[in-house]
Amino acid sequence: MEIHGSCSDQFGTVREVFADSLHSGADVGASVAVYLDGEPVVDLWGGYADQARTQPWRHDTITNVWSTTKTMTALCALVLADRDELDLCAPVAKYWPEFGTAGKAHIEVRHLLSHTAGIPDWDRPMTLDDLCDWEKATTLLARTTPRWEPGAASGYHRFTHGFLIGELVRRVCQQSIGTFFAHEIAAPLNADFHIGLAAEHDHRVSDVIPAPGPAPAASPRVTIPVGAYVTAQDTRGTQWRRAEIPAASGYGNARSVAAVQSLLTSGGRTASTRLLSEAACRTVFDEQSHGTDLVLGIPLRFGTGYALTADDAPVSAPNPRTCYWGGRGGSLVVNDLDARMTVVYVMNQMTHLGLSDPRGQKLLHASYRSLAP
């Protein structure tokens, strides 16, 4: 199976690991990118864009990256905070007055970014139609009662995360989060990432391939209804693609994710512009919680907008200033500000392994081996 793209000699190990993942059948179609000091040193892709393995994964193939989208949503909030348009320590109700009811008056913006707001789901079951109706989804969230004391612990906000932050963005700048991201982040970086996909890009989409077998039973410490469960099949329709669901419906590939996320590892500056201050980049590491996540049931340490590495974290790194997150099925993005390196893996074949998926982990470890003198 042919591997396409570019890879510096220093990162040849990454190419070998990526090729092995495709050749072994662990991947159907995938891409990997590594940015160092804001510049691409690895940009590889290969395999197939369809489950039948008839269409090649091309240079411009994009796919639904699920919760890796959350890292883009977080950046939108950080950009606004850096412009002094959004106070991360202010009550959410300062910007969204209707939100300050049902025990939510003291929830702060930083709680939304760190999954500690106590609103991991809606108070009622949500359909796909409901998720694609922004006004309905956010109006219902404004009426929702927190499941635990806000700020006390994290509990993964699987879908609500994007609507909560997205509504803040809309209230602050009178734009949808998809529009804000496109104009203020993706365009200056020339990044092919989309929150809400226009029809003109449909021909480039590689549909996600469901993970084989039933998903393992979760053991959350907080019992919540499955307020919105979306299948891989659901994402193949235009309803999902066109909707702005900023916790889960982003479309891109490893190159485009890395082009955006490497803002953090390059101090907020690109070759032509500065989108974040270095102080804003460091804000990510203001710890908000550390312990067993009340929804996922695994140890997680959250900063502002990202999970942070720790001895008990599912993603480990040798340097302390490292943040990460991933997407359902296996995609992964890791930003190491000490090494000034961003590593991203995006694929179409899903697994049930989440952040511990060995495909992305092996590529991450290979990237660190490549840095060693």
N, C-alpha and C positions, 0 to 999 in steps of 0.2 A: 504494500500500500504506500503510495507516494506521499511524502510530506512536502508541503509548499511553504514559501515564505523565507524569512531571513533569520539568522541566528549568529551572533558573534562567536568567534572561536572560544572565548572565555566561557561561554554558556553552552558549550557543546553537550554537556551532560544533560541539560534540559531537553535538548533535541532527542537524545537517546531515550530518555524516559518517556517522552511524548510518543515517539515512534513505537516503543514497546506497548504502550497502552492501546494504540490503534491496531497494531499487528496481532495482539493477543485477543482482541475482540472485546476488551473492557469498554472501549469506546466505539461508537458507530461513526459519529462525526464530531469534531472538537477543534478548539483553538486554545493557544496559550500565548501569553505576552508577558514580558518582563521589561519594566522601565527602570533605568538607573540614572539618577540626577536629571530626571525629567525627559530622558531620551530613550527611545526603544532599542533594546539590545537583543530581544527575542520577539519575533512576530511570526508564529507558525500556525498552520491549519492543515487539516487533512481529513480523510474519511469521506463519509456520505451524509448528505443533507436529508435523506429520507430513510425510513425504516426498511424499505425493500432494497436498499443499497444500490439504487440505480442512478441517483443524481449526486455528483460530487459536491462536497463542501468547498465553496469558492472563497476567494479573497473578501468578497462583500456579503457573504452569508451572515445572517443574523438570526437569533433565536430568543425565545422568552427565557429570561434569566431568573425568574421568580424573585426571591427575596434579596438577591444581589441588588435589585432596584432600590432597596432601602438605603444603600450607601449613597445613591444619587439624591434621594429625598433628603437625607441628612445634610449633604453639601448645600442644598438650596437654603436650608435654615441657617447654616454656618455663614453663608455669603451674606444673608440679610442681617445676621447678628454683627458681622464684621463691618457692615455699613451703618451700624447703630440704628437700624430700622426694626430690630427684633431683640428684646432683652431676654436672654436665656433663663434668667432668674425671676422674671416677672410672672404673675399669674396668667394662665392662658386666657382667662376671662377679660384681661385688659384689652386684648385684641378681638376676642370672640365672646361678647357678653352673654350670649345664650348658653354658653358652656358652663358658666359658673353656678349651676344648680345641682341638686341631688348629691350634695357632698363633694362637689368638685371645685369649689371656690378657691381653694388653696393649692390646686395642682399647678405646677410651674411648667414653663416651656421645656426645661431640661428633663423633666419627668417623661414627657412624650418622647423625647429623643433617646431615652435610656430604658424604655419599656418598664418604667417603674410607676406609671400613672395609675395602675390598677384597673385599666380598661382593656383587657386582652380580647374582648369580644363585645358584641351587642347584647342587649337584654332580651332579644328575640331572634329566632332563626332568620337568616338572610339568604335569599336566593341569588343566583347569578344576575338576574334582572335588577335586584336591589343593589348589588355591588356596582353595577354599571350606571346607577342613578345617583349622581354626586349629592344632590340636594337631599334626597331621602337618607342616604347613608350618613351624612354629617348631621342632619337634623336629629336622627335617632341617637347618634353618639352624644349629642348635647344633652339628651335626656337620660343617659345611662348613669347608673350608680356604680362607683368604684367597688371592686371585689375585695380590695385590701387597702390599708392605709397608704396613700400615695407617698412615694419616696422611700418606703420601708424595705422594699425588695423588688427584684425584677420578676416579671411574668410575661413571656414573649407575646407581643401584640402583633399577631400574625398578619392580619389584614387591617386592623384599626390604626396601626402605626402610620400608614400612608395617608389615610383620610384625616387624621388628627393634625399632622404636620402640614398636609396639603391645604387644609382649610385655613390654618394660620397664614400660610403664604398668600392665599387668596385674599384674606382680610387685610394683610399688610400692603400688598402691592397691586390688588385688583386684577390679578392674572391667575389663571389656573396654574397648578404646579408644573404641568406638562409644558405649557407655554413659557413659563419663567425659566425652566430648565433649558428648553430649546434655545431661547434667546440669550440668556445670561451666562450659561455654562457651556452647552454643547457647541453653539456657534463659534464663540471665541476660540475654542479648542479644536474646531473642525472634527468633532467626535460624532461618530455614527451611532449614537444611542438615543432611544426614543421612549418617552413615557406617554403613551397614546400614539399608536402607529398609523400613519397616513396610508391610504390605499396604494399609493405609488410604490410602496416598499413591499407589498405582499409577495411579489414574485421572488424576493430574496430570502423569505422566511423558511427556516428549517423547523418544522413542528417538533415539539418535544416528544420523546418516546417514553411511554409509561414504564416505571420500574417493574420488573417481573415479580410476580407473587404478591401476596397480601402484605400490607404494611404492618410492622410489629405494633402491638398495643402500647400506647403511651401510658405513663404513670404520673400524671401531674399531681401536685399537692393541692392545687385549687381545681375543683371540678367546675368546668365551664361547658356550656352547650356548644356544639359545633355550629357556630353562628353563620359560617360561610365556608363551605368546602368546595373547592374548584378542582376538577379533574384535568388531566392532560388533554382529554378530548375537548373539554370546554374551551381551552386556549386556542383551538384550531379555527374557531369561528371569528367572523369579523366583529361581533359584539365585544368580545374580550380585547381584541387588538385595538379597536378604536377608543375604548374607554381608558380613562386615566385612573388607574388603580395603583397608586405610587408606592405600595408596599410589595407589589408582586408582578405587575404587567409590563416591566421594562423590556425593551428589545435591543440587543447589541451582540457583540462578540468580544473575545478577549482583548483585542486591540482597542476597541472603543471604550470598554470599561477601564482599561489601564490608562488610556489617554486622559480620562477625567480624574480617576482616583490618584494618579501620580501628582496631581496638584498638591496633595498633602506631603508627599515625599520630596517635592522640589521647593518647599517653602512657600507655596501659593503662587509661584511665578512661572510663566511660560516664556518661550523665546520672545514673544511679542507683547505680553501684557501681564498684569498681576490681578488675579481674581480673589485671592485671600492674603491676609497678612500672615506673617510667621506666628504671631500671637494667636490668631484664629486657628491655625493648624494645631498649635499646642493645646487648645481648648478641648480637643478630642480626648485628651488624657486626664481630664478632670473626672476622677472616679465617682460614679453615682451609686453603684451597688456591687457586691461581690458575695456570691453564695449560690445555693441551689435555686435555679430558676423555677418559679412556682408553676409554670405551665409546661416547660420542656422537661423538667425533672433532672437537669444536668447542671454541673457547676459552670457559672458564667460570671465574668467580671465586665461590667458595662461602664464605659466612659460616656462622652457626649456624642451620641450618634453612631457609635461603633462598639463592638466588643473589644476588650483589651486582653492581651496574652497574660497568662498566669500559670503557675505550676500545675493547677488543676484544670486548666482550660482545654477544650477540645482541639484548639489550634495553638501550637507552641512555636516560639521563635527565640533566638539567642539574645535579642536586644530588647531592652525594657520599653522603648517607645515604639511599640508595634500594635497596630489595631487591625481588625478584620471583620468580615462577615461573609456569608455565603447564601446560596439559593437552594430551594427545594430541589432535590435530585442530584446535587453535587457541585454546582458552580462555586467559585471561591475567589475572594479578593483579599490580599494581605498588603498592608502598607507599613513598611519599616522605616520610620523617620531617621533612625540612627544610621542605618545602612543607605538611606536615601533610595530605597528600592521598593517598587510595587510589583507584585506577582499576581496574575489573573489567569484563571482557567474557566472556560465556558464550553459546554457540550450539549448535545441533544439527548443522549441516552441517560435517563434518570435512574438513580438507585434509591434505596430507603435509608442510606447511611448518613445523610445530612452532612454536618461539618466534619465528621470523621471519615468521609469518603476518601479512600486511599489514592484515587487518581489525582486529585488536587494536592493532597498532602505530599505525594511523591515528587510532584513538580516543584512544590515549595522547597522541599529539602534539597532537591537538585540545584535550585537557584542559590541556596545558601552555600552549598558545596562549591559552586562556581565562584563565589566571592572569596573563598578562602585563599590565602596567599600560597 
